[in-house]
Amino acid sequence: MPYIHFSEQEKELAKQADIVRFLQAHGEQVKRTGKEFAWDSPAGKVTIRENQWYSQYEQTGGGAVKFLRKFFGMTYPEAVRSLLGESAGQEIRAAGKEKPKPEPKNFSLPPPHSDMRRLYAYLLSERGIDRDIIHAFTHEGLLYEDAVNHNVCFVGKDDTGTVRHLHKRATNPLSDFKGNITGSDADYAFHYTGKSDRLYVFEAPIDLLAFLTLYPAGWQEHSYVALCSTADRAALRMLKDHPQLKQVYLCLDHDSAGIEGAYRIADSIHSLGEYQVYRLFPAHKDWDEDLKARMGKNAIPAGEHPKLAYIAEKTAELKGLSLEDTDEYIKYKRMPADLFDDTMRKLERLKKQIIASDLTEKKESCATEMARTAVAFCVLRSRQIGKPITVEVLADQMAKLYKPHRDKQNISSQLDSIGYDLKEIREDADKSDAQTKTEIEWQIRRMLLLGLSCLQLGGSISLSPTVAEPTVGQGASY
């Protein structure tokens, strides 16, 4: 594939493109509400104003390029060319021949053993899986022991009964070997289909079996899938193939990777349609470890997501904010018209202090003060239009809006994004002398998201590894 180079002018034009025009040109229905438009996306209502959009469900938004990438699944070059035309950009092809496409991988099942004694011994004695549950899966042809290495084979079939996926796990307790065989189709990983509207999603087949052993009541009524990873393909395939499934329980590992995976998979599920998605936490690292604990064995403890814990802590602190004691409130009572300009000047000043300071504690303090300032603005601004919002409500919204799987920018990029958001908020306010109530509500939403970005920045600063700073008493005194 060639690399497509876009000029800075083309990038800016794409960002400023009219989203409503794009939607109407592609046959999408949009409804005008004052100065804004509403579009019903697969993930819920989206509010659009010129080149900006805001998702009511996900509480996020952005420009035209981001809109096409999110809702139409386009790459960056595809989005820019869709907005500006196919002639936009310059294709640059690397010298030499293109790499040939890889040959399709053969999918060959390991032959089954004449009996399954090692499989039963391993799952019963080593893992503590209930015998009736093992028998139910072996009877359906979803579990067997391979003849050569005596691995447990977890079989994934499609709706025609054809085997499309196989995951192997060693029965030797001294071995941690496990993996999918070559050519497995991730859409059809190890699963069981029941008749109810519930789907339970796990990372590993052994966790699925452990969960059923721990909670066996009526298990055959429901559906289960083991992703054999934290990818979402097998879960999405189950929902597409079985329309009766409406409730999804994400039973991934209780660690950072599992928590992020649950957020990511929940997003993917919601993009498919109307589903109720819940999270079930094992008490230990995973359901297999919970079963070990019940058997009296040592179990690996659960692990929390450090950034998620940081955001929860800081939003809880925000709830204790006494607005009446702040400088913003005191001045607001005297000169309410200065609220916006004063807030923007303070936010821009704090951002400069973050960049200028070499002290981690100072940087984090400025970032959290920016978040506090943004929340204070939202409270005071909401009062001006007769729709007051409390600090507690805003803090809860920020905690709910945080998505750890999307928080991947480094500190420098986060600062750039915050600077860009500040610039856009100011430019938006400068477009008219008197803003409508709808425009002010939009401004409050933007400021709330900015406050969350500042908390994310504070978390990145706080949790990033740093060189220990010298304290009094270290080294010589002169």
N, C-alpha and C positions, 0 to 999 in steps of 0.2 A: 504494500500500500504506500502511495506517495505521501510525503509530509506536505501539509498545506500551510503556507505562511500568509497571515493576515496582517495588514498594516494597522497601526494604532488607530487611524481614522476609521477603518473598517470595523475594528473591534468596538469602538465607541458608537458607531452608527447602529450596529447590531444590538448593543445594550439598550439603545434609545428607541428601538423599533416598537411600533404600536401592536400590542398583543391582541387586542380585540379584532383588528383588521386581519391578522393572521388566522384567528379562529374562524371568523366569518368566511374567509376565503377557502377554508377547509371544511365548510359545511357544519360547523359547530354552532349551537344556539347559545346566545348570550343575552342577558336581560339587563336593561338599563335601570339603575336606581340612583337618581340624582346625577352627580358627576362621575359615578362609578358604574361598573358593570359586574354582573354576577354570572359565573359559569359553573355548571355542575360537573365537576371532574369525577373520575372513578373513586377518588379518595375523599369526596365531599365538596362542599361549596368553596369556590375561590372568588375573591373580590379582586377586580382589575381596575386600575386607573392609569390610562396611557401605557407607559412602558413598565409599570410596577404591578405586582400581584401579591396577594396574601391568602394563604390557605387557612380557612377557619378551623378545620379539623386538626391540622398539624401545627398551627400557630407559627408558620414560617412563610417567608416570601422572598422576593428578589426582582431581578430584571428579566428582560425578554429571553436572553440566551438561557438563563437558568430555568425559565419556564418550559422551554422546548425540551431541554435535557431531562427535566423531572417528569413531565407529563406525557411526552411523546417518545421518550427513550432514545433521544438523539445523542450522538457524540458532539463534541464542541464544533468541529468543522461542519458537520451536518446542520447543526442549529444555525450557525452564522450564514451558511449558504441558503438555508430555507428562508431566512429573513432578508437577505440582501440579493439573492440570485446566485445561480450556479457559476457565474463569471467571477464572483468574489474570491479573493485569495490567489496565491500563486503556488501551483503544485511543484514540489521539488522531489525528484526521484533520486534515490541513492544509486551510485554507480555499481555495476555488476548485475548478475542475474538474480531474480527473485527466488527465494527459497521454495523448493517444491513442497506441496501440501503433504502432510504426513499420511502414510497409509492407514486405513482404518484398522484398529486393533482387534485381533481375534478374541472372542469370548468363549473360553473352553472351561467347562466345569470339572473340578477334580472328581474322580470316581468315588462312590460311596463305599464305606467299609461294610463287611458282611453283618456286623452287629454295631451297636452304639454304646458298648460298655464304658469306654473311656469318656465319651461325651456325657453319659449319665453320671459317672463317678465325679467328673470335674464340676458339672453344674450343680449336682446335689451336695457333695461334700465340701468342695472348695468355695463355691459361690453361694450355696444355701438356697438355690432356686427350688421352688415347690415342684414335686414330681408330677402332679397333675398338669401343671402349666407346661412343663417340658414335653409331656406326652401329647398335649393338645397341639403344639407346634410341630412336633415330629410327625404326627398323624396327618397334618395338612401339607407335609412335604416342605416345611419352612425351616427345618433344622435337620442336619445329618452330620455324621462323622466321616471325614475323608479317609480313604484307604491307605494313603501313602504316609502322611505325617500325623494322622489322628487329630487334626484340627477340628474345632467346631465350625460348621459352615452355616451361616445365617443367610437364607435364600430370599431374594426379592423377585416376585412374579408380577407380570402385568395382568390386565383383566381377562385375558384369554387363557391364563395359566402358564404362559411361557416364561421361563426363568430369564430375567434380564439383569440381575445384580447378585453378587455373592460376596459376603464379607467373612473373612476367616479369623479365627482366634485360637492360639495355641492352648492345648489342654494340659501341657506341662506347667505346673505352678512356678517353676523356676524361669520360665520364659515369658516375656511380655509381648511376644509377636502378635500383631493383629494388622489387618488391612484388607482393602478391596482387591479382588483379582482383576487382572488386566481386561479391559473391554467392558467393565460393569457400567450400566446406565444409571446415573445418580438419581434419575426420576423414579426409579423403582427399587429403592433400598428396602431392607427388611421391614415388613409391615403386616398388620392384621386388620381386616375390615369387618366391623360389626354393623348393626342396624340403627343405632341411635344417632343423634346429631352431634356427638362428641368425638373430637380427635385429640389424642395425647401425643405430644412430640418429644422425642428424646434424642440425645446426641449419639449414644451407642446402644447396640442391641442388648448388651448385658444389663444396661440400666433399665431398659424396657422390661426385661424379664424380672429384674429385682423389684421394680415398682409393682408389677402384678402379684409377686409373692407377698409384698408388704400390704397391698390393698386388693385382695382377690374378689371381693364381693361384686358379683354381677359383671365381671370384667369382659366377658364374651359379648356383651351388648354393645360395647364401644369399639372405636377404631384407634389404632396405634401405629406410629411410624418411628423408626430409628434412622436418623439422617446419615449415620456413619461419618459425621463431621459436624460443623456448625453451618453448612450451606443449607439453603432453604428448598432446593429443588424437589425433594421427595415429599415434603409437606405440601407444597403448592400443587403437585401432581395429584395427591390424595384429594384435595379440595376440588380440583377441576373435574376429576373422574367420579366423584361421589357428591352430588349436589345436596344430599340430605345433611351433610356436615355443616354446622353453623357455629358450634362452640369449639374453640381451640384452646387447649391447655399446654403451654410451653413448659416442659419439664427438663430444661437444660441444666448443665452443671452450675453449682453455686460457687462460681469463681468469676474473675474478670472476663474471661473469654466467653463463658456461658451467658453472663449477664448481657454483654454486648450483642451476642448472637441472638438472644431473645428479643432485644429491641429491634434488631435488623430484620428478623423474620416476621415480627409483628407488623412492621412497615410494609413488607412484601405482601402479607396476608390482607391487610386493609386495602392495598391497591387493587386486589382482585374483586372486592365487593364488600357487602355488609356481613361482617363476622364479629362475634364476641370473642375477644382474645384475653386470656388470663395467664398469669404466671404462677406455677407451683414450685416452691423452693424445697429441695431436700435439706434436712437438718445438717448434713455433712457435705462434703464436696460434691457427691452425686448419689444417686439412689442405690448403687452398688455398695457405696460406703455406709449408707444408712442400714442396709441389710447386714453388713459386717458388724456394725455396732450392736444390732439386735442379737447377733450370734455370739457376742462377747469378745469379738476380735478388735484389734486396734483399727480405728477408722480415721481417714484423712479429714481434718476439719474443713468447714466452709471458708471461703475467702470472699471478701466484699470488693466492690469496684472502687478504687481510691478516689477517682474524680467524682463519681456519683455520690460517694459519702461526703466529699468536700462541698458539693453543691447543696446537698441536704442540710449540712451544718450551717452554711452561710445563709440559705433562705430561711432557716429557722431563726437565725440571728436577726434577719431583717424584720421578722414579725414583732420583735421587741423594740423596733424603732419608734420613739416618741416624736412624732412629727412637729408638735407644737414647740419643742425645744430647739429646733434646727434653725440655722441662719436663713434657709430658704423660706420657712414659714413666717418668720418675723418680718422679713422684707416683703413677702407676698401680701401680708396684711396691709402694709403701707402702700406698696406699688405693684398691684397684681399684673399690670401690663408688661412689667419687666421680667416676668417669670421665665419666658422662653430664652431671651438673650442672656440672662444671668446664668441659667442652667447650661447653655451651650458654652459660654466662656469658661465656666468651672470645669466642665467635662474636657474641653480642649486643653486647659491648663494642667489638669491631672494626667492626661495622656502624655504631655510633654515631660512631666516629672518622672513618669515610668521609664521613658526612653533615656532620660538624663541620669537617673540614679544607678549606682552600682550595687546597691544593697537589696538583697532579695526581700527582706521584710518591708522595706520602703516601697518597693515595686508592688508587692501584693496589697499593701495597705491602700495605695492609690487606686488600684484596680477595684477593690471592694468599695472604696469611697465613691468611685464612679457609678457602681451598681446602685449604691444607696441614693446617690443624687438622681439617677434616672427614675428610681421608684418614687422618690419624693415628688419629682416633676409629674409623674403619672397621677398621683393622688391629687395634687393641687390643680392640675389641668382638668381632671375629671370633674372637680367641683365647679370650675368655671362654666361648664356646659350643663350643669344640673344633673349629672349622672355620676355621683361620687363613688369611687372605688376605694376600698380600704387597703392598708398596707398588707394585712393578712391575706386577702384575696390575691393581690399581686404576687406576693411571695409564693403562695401555693401554685399559681399559674407558672411562675418561673421554674419551680421544681418539677412540675409536670411536663413542661416544654423541653427540659434537658434530655438529649438523646446521646448517650455516651459513644455509640458507634459512629456518629457524625462528627464528633469532636476530635479531629485528627490534625488540625493545623498546628504548626510550631508557634512559638511565642512571637516571632517576627511577623509571620503571616497573620496572626490574630490581631496584632497592633495595626497592621495595614488595613484589615477588614473593618476594625473599629473606626479608624480614620476615615475610610470611605463611607461608612454609615453616617458618621457625624456630618460629613460634607453633603451627603444626599438629604439628610433631615433639614439642614440649614437651607440648602437650595430650594427644597420643596416649600419651606415656609416663606421664602422670599418671593415666590411666584405671585402672591396676592397679599394685599394689605389686610383684608378682612377674610379670615378663614371661616368656612361653614362648619356646622357641628360635625358633619361627616368627615371633613378634612381633619378636624381636631381629634376625632376618634382614631383615625388612621395614624395621626402623629403619636398618640398615646401608645398604640400597638407597636409602632416602630421603636419608640423609646424603651418600651418593656423588653423587646428583643435585644436592644443595645445593652440594657442592664444585664441580661443573661450572658451576653457575649463578654461583658466585663468580669462577671463571676467566673466564666470559663477561663479567661485569661489569668485571673488570680489563682485559680486551681493549677494551671500549667506552671506558673511561676513558683508556687508553693511546693509542688510535687516534683519539679525538675531537679536532677542531681546537680549540686553546686559544690564548689571548692569551699571547704570550711574557712570562715573568716576568723582572723586572729582576735583573741580576747585579751583583756588586760591581764598581765602576768606572764604572757608568752614572750620569749625573746628577752634581749637586754633592754635596760632602761637607761636613757641618756638625759 
